[in-house]
Structures are given as structure tokens and as C-alpha cells.
Amino acid sequence: MSTLSRAAKIIIALTTVSAAIMELIDTSIVNVALNQMAGNLGASIEDIAWVITSYAIANVIIIPMTGFLAAFFGRRRYYMASIVIFTIASIFCGMSVSLWQIVLWRFVQGLGGGGLLSTSQSILFETFPGKQRGLAAALFGMGVVLGPTLGPTVGGLIIDSYSWPLIFYINVPFGILASILTYRFIPRGFDIHIKPKIDWSGIFLLTIGIGSLQYVLERGEHEDWYDSKLIIWFTVTAVIGLVTFIWWELKQKEPVVNLRILKDRNLALTTLLTFIVGFILFTSVFIFPLMLQRVLGYTAYETGLTLLPASILSLFFMPFIGRALSAGTSPKLFVGIGFITLMGFGILMSRADMNVSSGFFALPLMIRGAGLACLFVPLNAMAVAGLQPRDIPQGVALNNMMRQMGGSFGIAIINNYVAHRVAVHRMDLISNIYSGGQQFSERYNQVYQGLQAKLPLAANLQQQTYQVIELSVMKQTFMLSYLDAFLYATLFILIAFPLIFITKNRKIGGGQIAAASEAH
């Protein structure tokens, strides 16, 4: 596709990156709207969580199949269909009047959105051949970092000012514009395709295995993990489904997911590193807003604004890193710097306390932004380096799936870890509080007198004083638990760090990705 004009390439880049951002925003935008949605739809908070779960399950099922689907239908057709499905499902999500209606349409939206990620990346890589490929990886990395961060900001603004259906309706004009630009500017050459035999058994096993695993990760905390027979049943189903899927796919000449490409050591190691990056990206975006809103009293919109400058810093760095890679700089150097930087982010965050101002978070968040910039571009490039052209779409899809799975595993693990640390810290704090102690007495008198001044005629001032102290203890408990979680996530980076040194330095050949479409 090197014959495309510069203007056409810019339009294709804007179309694919904006579509990826739109999809990734929807992975987190509804998080801040759950309370309003639950009240409006007459659902409990636990049940409304299915709005998140259904989208995540559909997303992670479809992503590994995108290489096959793009080959079967043609990449341009499949990409446009994904945009249309995502947009139409967004309309029906906003129009939903019951819980299970919106859960159904969120699942359909996830199927369309999952197809956008890997296909966007493949089209972008093919549009920018040779030395320009580092820039293409940078552009896509910008979208991957910006999407999950913008979700809470945009969602908070909408919820504070409007109502929850607008969270979904806002996708519609962007979806229509992306469809028009795709039809008008993405060349029909992207529709060169083959008609492989449909691996129905593989599709079924993948859906059952990955879908069950994602359910366990998303709902395990709500269902008290293995105290729930449902979680046990889905865990058994996930293990049987995934083991059978791997066995079946390795036997097939035309599998729906070509797992044989994982024999390439670089791709296998890169997917593991990408898993850790997904773990850190999604858990930090998960923990940080909870800490700010639950403990420090920030609104959803204020939380999003706090995260935004670091994301802009990532966007600033990524094109320069892309150019450095194109000039021959080793991607391993950037990956090493990125991992070290993210460890610094976790250590700095763990030093926060109840009295910090928003300015305290500026440095660690900027460090996080720089670290993610150093990771996304090189890892995207490393994932496809050395693969045969026909295998590149599958490599891209597997890498993207591992990032999403890393996020799901990360949130499930961190949720469980925080719950454990809350119990530990509460016990420690309560054991240091006893009636008659000097510090407790001083605190009790201070709170009692404060309430007495504000509520001179109120009854049960003693009970209200104890409630205020209990609230203070719980805030401190959650604060300490979230700080522990940042250090715990840092431990995963440290464990994965040695993998960097056993990857090989490879350059991406100028015609690799362009040849991929010709093979299809």
C-alpha cells in the first residue's frame, strides 16, 4: 500500500486509531455510570456489573479469531462490519429499558469492538510500510494507552452533566464517520482474501473456554470465588474447554487460531510481556480511581482529569520512540526502560498517605505515562518481527488478546488482594484503638466536640462519634490496602523482567505486513 498518498495515509491512521480508542474507551466508560444505570433499570449493583462482564467476555472471545475472520471476509469488509455492529449495538444499549436487554447489546457491542482492535492495527501497519512502521506502532500505542484512561474522564463528565444513555449514543457519530472514511479511503486491496475451511469445533471450544475463564475472572470476587458452585463449574468448563481447544487447534490444517506460531520464541515471550503490561495498565487505572474516589473524596470527573496529563505525555513520547525503532534502536532497550520506570511508579505511589494533594500524583503518573510509552511501541513491533507474512494477523490478534487477558487477570487478582489486605489492616488498626487510651481519647473528644458544635440538639452524639471514627478507620484501611496493591503489582513486573533478556533482537522486514494481505 506504499502507493497511497500522504493525505490518504493520514486519514487511514486517524480512522483506525480513533476506532481503536472508541473501542477501548467502552471497556471502562461504564464503570462510573453503574450507580445511575442500576437505579434507572431497577437492578442491584451486583447485577448491573453484568454490563461490564458481558462486554469483556465478548471482547476476549472475538479478538483471537480476528485473523481468521479477516482472512475469510476480507480485512476491509470485516473492519467495516465491526464498526457497523459496534455502532448499532451502541444505539440499542442506550435505548435499553431492562438489565438483560442492555447485557445482550453490550455483548454484541463487545463482538464488534473486539474486531476493531487487531484489524485496526493490521491495516495501520500495512498502510505504513518499511521504515514508517515504527511510527504506525506508535500511533496504535497512543490509542491503546489513551482509550482506558479517557473512559473514566468522559464517563464522569457525562454522568455529572447528563444521563447514562449518552455514554453509548456518543459512539454513534464517530461510528458513522469511521464507516464513511473506511468505505471511502481504505483501499479495496485490503479485501484480498481466501476462503479457509470454517473450524466450527475450534470456534465452539474457544468460545466455551475463553468465555468461561473470563466469567470467572470478572465475577469471581462478587461470587466469593470458590465458595460459589457456579464459579467452580465455570472454572472446570474453562480448563476442559481451553485444554481441548489447544489440542484440537494443533491438529487442524486450517485452525481458527494458529497456535503453531507460538513456536516462535520472540512472539511467545512478547505475548507474556504484553500480558504483564495489560496487568499494569488496567490494574493501575482500576486501583487509582478507587483510591481517589473512595478514600480522598474526588469525583469521577476530577479523577479522570488527574489521569489525563500523564496520558498526553505518553502520546508525546510514542512517535519519537517509533522513529528511534525505525532508525535501528533495539526494542529491548525501550522495554527494559519501560519496566524499570513502571516499577518506579509503583514504589512512588506506595508512599502516598491520607493528606496528599493532587499535586503529589503528578510525578508518579508522568513516570507511568513515560513507561507505558516505552513499552507499547516496542512490544507491538517485537510481536510481528520474524513472523511469516501470513502469520502476522494471527500474531497481532494473540498479542492483543494477551493484553486484554492481562487486564482481566490483573483486576481479579488485585481485587482479591485488596480484600485480603483490608481485613489485615483493619485488624491492625482496631487492635491499636481501645477506650481509655490517650490517642483514642483525644480523637474521640475532638470528634464529639466538633459534632456538638454543628449539631447541638442532636441525640446519640456518642453513637455518631463512634461512627465518624469507624469511617476514619475504614478510609485509612482502604488507603493502606491500595498502597499495598501498587507494590504487589510492581512485584509482577520484577518477576517478568528477566524475560526481556532472552528475547532476540529482530528487525521487521519492509514487506512483511504488506505481504500479509496478499497472502490472504
Number of C-alpha atoms within 10 A of each C-alpha: 18 12 8 14 9 10 10 17 19 13 15 24 23 17 23 27 25 19 27 27 23 26 27 24 24 27 22 23 24 23 18 24 21 22 16 14 21 18 12 14 15 14 17 14 14 12 15 21 20 21 23 21 21 24 24 26 25 23 28 27 23 25 29 28 25 27 29 26 23 27 23 20 19 22 28 23 17 21 30 23 17 24 27 20 19 28 26 19 27 28 19 20 25 17 16 17 13 14 20 16 14 23 22 19 24 29 24 23 30 31 25 29 32 31 31 30 30 28 27 22 25 27 25 25 25 23 26 24 21 18 17 18 24 28 24 29 27 29 24 28 28 26 23 22 23 23 24 24 26 23 24 30 24 21 26 26 19 20 21 15 9 11 15 22 19 18 23 20 19 16 21 19 11 17 24 15 14 22 20 14 18 21 14 12 15 24 16 14 13 24 21 18 19 16 12 16 12 14 17 11 14 22 19 12 21 27 21 21 24 24 25 24 25 27 20 26 23 22 18 22 17 13 15 11 16 14 10 12 11 14 22 15 13 19 21 13 18 24 16 14 22 20 14 15 22 17 12 15 22 14 9 13 11 14 22 24 25 21 15 12 17 15 9 13 14 22 24 18 20 23 26 18 25 25 25 25 29 24 26 27 24 23 24 24 19 21 18 19 22 19 20 18 14 14 18 18 12 17 18 24 18 19 21 22 18 21 22 18 15 25 25 16 18 25 22 16 18 28 21 16 24 28 19 16 25 20 12 12 16 17 26 21 14 22 23 18 16 24 25 16 20 28 24 18 24 26 19 19 22 19 14 16 14 11 8 11 11 13 8 15 18 15 14 19 24 20 22 27 29 24 26 31 29 30 26 29 27 27 24 25 24 25 25 26 23 20 22 16 21 19 19 24 30 27 28 25 26 27 27 26 26 24 24 24 23 25 25 25 23 26 23 19 19 22 19 15 16 20 14 12 18 20 13 13 19 18 12 12 13 13 9 10 14 11 9 9 10 11 12 15 14 12 12 18 13 13 19 18 14 13 17 16 10 9 11 11 9 10 10 8 17 14 10 15 21 14 12 15 15 13 12 12 17 18 18 19 22 22 24 22 23 27 22 22 24 24 19 18 22 20 14 16 20 13 10 16 16 11 13 18 11 11 16 16 14 16 17 21 17 15 12 22 30 24 16 20 26 15 15 23
